[in-house]
């Protein structure tokens, strides 16, 4: 049974690798759900370029305003086409 994800929320640094590696693996596996990075890293142009390069939609800095995170999550979920 195939699973469909509405959104994938990743951190940049993970226990067994990086969010970049996981995002690339998901994309290579055909997962098309939007990816939102929520990270403690400073958002720079290089970071934004990397996020775009790996197929992620956005990045937010933590700790951040919960309402900003909720707004982004809601936005990306609402853009998804419904299951058929």
ABEGO torsion letter per residue (X at the ends): XBBBBABBBBBABBAAEBAAAAAAAAAAAGBABBBBBBBABBBBAAAAAAAAAAGBABBBBOBBBAAAAAAAAAAAAAABBBBX
